[in-house]
Every structure is written in structure tokens, then in C-alpha cells.
Amino acid sequence: MYHRFWVSMLTLVVGCISGVACADTDAPEVPTDVTYRSADILSEGTRMSAEVFMPSDSSGGKLPTIVMSHGWGGLAEHLRPDAIEFAKAGYLVVAFDYRGWGESDARLVVQGQPTRDNDGKLLAEVKEVREVVDPIDQTTDLLNAIHWVQGEPRCDKNRIGLWGSSFSGGHVVYAAARDPRVKALVSQVASLDSRWVLQNPLMRRETFRQGTARTRGELDYPKPGEKFGSLTGVPLLEKLMAYSPLEDIDRCEKCAKLFIIAENEELFDNNDHAVLAHQRATGVKKLAVVKGIKHYGIYGEKREEAQQLAIDWFDDHLKGKSSN
């Protein structure tokens, strides 16, 4: 079964996908008990813009660390309310913009055939790929952010956690399945399976058509700012067909997994995503239901509740203490 949301959007053009960014646009001021700095992360040679938060203390000791990733069309600055609360709770926190989004540089694609000048330097016309939703690129960026944070002086390499929401709620499962250094994850209101692009005959044909056309140079990348339904950022459908963190959950046995769902989720069926992932998961796991909200309520009236659920989980599994 694919999402109810997909079904309704399919009647318009070719469909849509959940996994949205936080709705906040005004970033709060960083309080005095938290320090903040910007940083650069290289992901396959492309600079990503990152934001680093930590408690304002002078001890210089190692800190449990949380790497955060945002959802569909989001930016690192949208995660500041959560990052600040995590830092106040005693964590080193890193959020970043995916390649081609926000303050990050874009991946470059070569236009035509490169040439060399008299000095042997390679010359080519290039084009930026900006504001495209590519879960394979985004999860690569997340994995590279995990590598990067290992070099932070305050990072405790043995206590790394991941936090992701909506579309990136699947990214953190994907990354934890591939990097054994991840000891805990929080996946909230998560979309965990993008293979809906193959489940409807119309979508299947369109997905295959785009993949063929793009590889033959007949279809360009989507333009920056382009909409996909109501969401900013058009996906590469041929990448979505290969993306299903739900199938990675059994590789996360040694990672403590918290799935937070909205009781009245309207964008997809929880039973096909976080509930199913929780059922399949082995090892330490928990499913938490935030009562009385739809999808976006996790960023609104119940944001503080979701933050506390995450902090309690990370405290238990990165600090080794129980909140009970």
C-alpha cells in the first residue's frame, strides 16, 4: 500500500511525497548557556555549510554528540530550536545543509565535453545542481557529516547519535545501518519507504522514463525553487525507487532506535512506515505516539514534547542514565 497522500497527488500530475522540513522560518537567538559557530564539511569534495552547538562550559571534556538532518526542502537553520535544546541538555550538536541547499555549495555537473588548455588544466562548462531532492546524495551527506564530527575536539567518538524528522527520519535509519559508530537514533514522523514510485503503473512509467531520459542527456535536473506538489524541491524519481530505509532496519540491531509518530498522521500510513520499522527492528527500540496531532504538529504545539522524548532517549543511550 502506498501513502494516502500519494494517491491524492497522483490525480494531479505524477504524485508527491511526504517528508517535509520544519515550518519555522525565524531562527531564535542562541542563549548564553549555548555556544554556536559555523563550520564547513566536505561531502565528496563539495562544501556543506554546518552549524555547531554545545553547552557553554569551560571544562573541555568530551561530549556525547548528535548529528541532525532536516527533511524535504528544509535547512539547517530550521533545526536551531531543537539543536539549542539538545545543546542545553549537554550535547555537542551538528546540523547542516545538504549539498545544493541553503548555504552549502552545489554539486557540479559537466556540460558537454571537457577540454585541456596548454598547461594541461581541465576546462569545462559546469552547472550547479541546486534544490533537488535526492535521498542517495542526502544520505551520503549525512554519512560524511558523521565522519566530519569525529574530528571535533569535544566529540566523544563512542557516543554518537542521529536525529532526523519526516523524510530524514528515514535518512538516519539508512545511515545507522551503514555506520556502526551510531549508537542511538531518533526518527520522528518518518517516511521510510520511497518505492511508491514503482507501485502505481503511471508512476512506474514516469520513474523509468525520467531515469532513461536523464542518463541519455534528454532530461535536465529540476530547477531551483521548483515545486513538487506543495513542497519545495523536485525529486529525482529514479533515485527514490532505490531508497527504502525500511529494508535497512534489521542492520541497526546495535543502535538504540526511537520512533516518534503523530497520532493523527495525515500524509501517510504510520503502519507502513515507523510502526512497521519498529515491528521489524531488533535490539533496543521504542515507539512513542504523540497524541492529538497531525504531521506538522511535531514542529508546532508538540515540539517541546518531541524534544523531551529525544533528550530522554539520548540520555538513556548516549549518557547511560535513565530519566525515570
ZAMARGU-4260 file (C-alpha; in steps of 0.2 Angstrom, whole numbers, plus 5000, padded with zeros to 4 digits):
<rodrens>
0) 5000/5000/5000 | 5007/5017/4996 | 5003/5033/5005 | 4985/5041/5005 | 4994/5057/5001
5) 5002/5050/4986 | 4986/5044/4980 | 4978/5061/4980 | 4993/5069/4972 | 4993/5056/4958
10) 4977/5063/4952 | 4986/5080/4949 | 5001/5075/4940 | 5013/5061/4945 | 5012/5061/4964
15) 5020/5068/4979 | 5030/5063/4994 | 5030/5067/5012 | 5045/5071/5022 | 5045/5090/5025
20) 5055/5102/5034 | 5051/5111/5050 | 5039/5125/5047 | 5049/5138/5057 | 5057/5152/5047
25) 5063/5164/5061 | 5078/5156/5070 | 5079/5160/5088 | 5093/5169/5097 | 5106/5157/5104
30) 5105/5158/5123 | 5120/5162/5134 | 5122/5144/5140 | 5125/5138/5122 | 5139/5142/5111
35) 5137/5142/5092 | 5149/5143/5077 | 5148/5139/5059 | 5158/5126/5050 | 5162/5118/5033
40) 5160/5100/5029 | 5167/5092/5013 | 5155/5079/5006 | 5163/5071/4990 | 5173/5087/4988
45) 5158/5099/4989 | 5157/5111/5004 | 5142/5109/5015 | 5138/5123/5027 | 5136/5117/5045
50) 5130/5124/5062 | 5139/5118/5078 | 5131/5120/5095 | 5137/5115/5113 | 5135/5119/5131
55) 5144/5135/5137 | 5156/5127/5149 | 5175/5128/5151 | 5178/5110/5156 | 5184/5105/5138
60) 5178/5087/5141 | 5171/5076/5128 | 5153/5077/5124 | 5140/5065/5118 | 5136/5070/5100
65) 5120/5072/5090 | 5121/5074/5071 | 5104/5082/5064 | 5097/5081/5047 | 5082/5090/5040
70) 5068/5084/5030 | 5061/5088/5012 | 5066/5106/5007 | 5072/5111/5024 | 5088/5120/5030
75) 5099/5118/5045 | 5093/5135/5052 | 5076/5127/5054 | 5083/5114/5066 | 5090/5128/5078
80) 5076/5127/5091 | 5079/5108/5093 | 5098/5110/5092 | 5099/5123/5105 | 5088/5112/5117
85) 5100/5097/5114 | 5115/5108/5117 | 5107/5114/5133 | 5105/5096/5138 | 5123/5093/5137
90) 5127/5088/5119 | 5138/5093/5105 | 5126/5096/5091 | 5129/5097/5072 | 5116/5102/5059
95) 5120/5105/5041 | 5113/5110/5024 | 5113/5096/5011 | 5123/5099/4995 | 5114/5111/4984
100) 5103/5118/4998 | 5104/5134/5009 | 5122/5140/5012 | 5130/5124/5005 | 5139/5124/4989
105) 5131/5113/4975 | 5137/5098/4966 | 5143/5102/4949 | 5139/5093/4933 | 5149/5095/4917
110) 5140/5102/4901 | 5147/5094/4885 | 5165/5088/4883 | 5179/5095/4894 | 5195/5101/4886
115) 5213/5105/4892 | 5222/5121/4890 | 5241/5122/4885 | 5246/5120/4903 | 5236/5104/4904
120) 5222/5111/4915 | 5205/5104/4913 | 5192/5116/4906 | 5173/5113/4906 | 5157/5121/4907
125) 5148/5116/4923 | 5131/5118/4930 | 5125/5118/4948 | 5113/5105/4954 | 5103/5115/4967
130) 5087/5111/4977 | 5085/5094/4970 | 5078/5080/4982 | 5090/5065/4980 | 5089/5054/4995
135) 5105/5044/4989 | 5115/5061/4989 | 5107/5067/5005 | 5111/5051/5015 | 5129/5052/5008
140) 5130/5069/5015 | 5124/5063/5032 | 5137/5049/5032 | 5150/5062/5028 | 5144/5073/5042
145) 5146/5058/5054 | 5164/5056/5048 | 5167/5075/5050 | 5161/5076/5068 | 5174/5063/5073
150) 5187/5077/5071 | 5179/5089/5083 | 5189/5090/5099 | 5174/5090/5110 | 5166/5075/5101
155) 5165/5058/5111 | 5168/5046/5097 | 5160/5032/5107 | 5144/5042/5109 | 5136/5047/5093
160) 5118/5049/5090 | 5107/5054/5075 | 5091/5064/5074 | 5080/5065/5059 | 5062/5071/5055
165) 5050/5067/5041 | 5060/5062/5026 | 5076/5062/5035 | 5068/5051/5048 | 5072/5038/5035
170) 5089/5045/5032 | 5095/5042/5050 | 5090/5023/5049 | 5099/5022/5032 | 5115/5030/5040
175) 5114/5020/5056 | 5113/5004/5046 | 5130/5008/5037 | 5140/5016/5051 | 5142/5006/5067
180) 5148/5021/5076 | 5130/5027/5078 | 5124/5021/5095 | 5107/5029/5095 | 5094/5037/5084
185) 5078/5047/5084 | 5067/5046/5069 | 5051/5056/5071 | 5036/5057/5059 | 5046/5047/5047
190) 5044/5042/5029 | 5054/5026/5027 | 5050/5019/5010 | 5050/5029/4993 | 5046/5014/4982
195) 5029/5021/4980 | 5036/5027/4963 | 5035/5009/4957 | 5018/5004/4964 | 5007/5013/4953
200) 5008/5010/4934 | 5008/5028/4930 | 5022/5032/4942 | 5032/5017/4937 | 5032/5023/4919
205) 5036/5040/4923 | 5050/5035/4935 | 5058/5024/4922 | 5055/5037/4908 | 5064/5050/4919
210) 5079/5039/4923 | 5081/5034/4905 | 5080/5052/4898 | 5092/5059/4911 | 5105/5046/4908
215) 5104/5049/4889 | 5105/5068/4891 | 5087/5071/4886 | 5081/5077/4903 | 5089/5091/4914
220) 5089/5092/4933 | 5075/5101/4940 | 5077/5120/4943 | 5080/5128/4960 | 5064/5133/4969
225) 5053/5122/4958 | 5038/5114/4967 | 5033/5096/4969 | 5015/5097/4974 | 5016/5109/4989
230) 5034/5105/4993 | 5050/5115/4988 | 5062/5103/4979 | 5058/5091/4965 | 5064/5073/4967
235) 5074/5063/4956 | 5061/5049/4954 | 5074/5036/4948 | 5083/5039/4965 | 5068/5037/4975
240) 5065/5020/4968 | 5081/5014/4976 | 5078/5021/4993 | 5069/5011/5007 | 5077/5013/5024
245) 5063/5001/5030 | 5073/4987/5022 | 5089/4993/5032 | 5081/4992/5049 | 5087/4974/5053
250) 5105/4981/5051 | 5103/4993/5065 | 5102/4980/5079 | 5116/4988/5090 | 5109/5005/5088
255) 5095/5011/5100 | 5081/5016/5090 | 5067/5028/5095 | 5052/5031/5083 | 5041/5045/5086
260) 5024/5046/5077 | 5010/5058/5076 | 4994/5050/5082 | 4984/5058/5068 | 4997/5057/5054
265) 4988/5063/5038 | 5002/5062/5025 | 5005/5043/5025 | 5000/5027/5035 | 5011/5025/5050
270) 5008/5006/5049 | 5018/5006/5033 | 5032/5016/5040 | 5038/5019/5058 | 5026/5006/5065
275) 5032/4993/5053 | 5050/4998/5056 | 5048/4996/5075 | 5040/4979/5072 | 5054/4973/5062
280) 5068/4981/5072 | 5078/4970/5084 | 5089/4976/5098 | 5084/4991/5109 | 5069/5000/5102
285) 5054/5011/5107 | 5039/5018/5098 | 5032/5034/5105 | 5015/5041/5100 | 5012/5060/5101
290) 4994/5062/5105 | 4982/5073/5096 | 4992/5080/5082 | 4994/5078/5063 | 5011/5078/5054
295) 5016/5096/5056 | 5011/5097/5074 | 5028/5089/5079 | 5035/5106/5074 | 5021/5116/5082
300) 5011/5113/5098 | 5020/5097/5102 | 5038/5102/5098 | 5043/5103/5116 | 5036/5086/5119
305) 5045/5078/5105 | 5061/5087/5110 | 5060/5079/5128 | 5057/5062/5121 | 5073/5064/5110
310) 5083/5070/5125 | 5077/5056/5137 | 5081/5044/5123 | 5099/5051/5120 | 5102/5052/5139
315) 5097/5034/5141 | 5108/5028/5127 | 5122/5041/5125 | 5124/5046/5143 | 5119/5030/5151
320) 5106/5037/5163 | 5088/5034/5164 | 5076/5049/5165 | 5064/5038/5176
</rodrens>
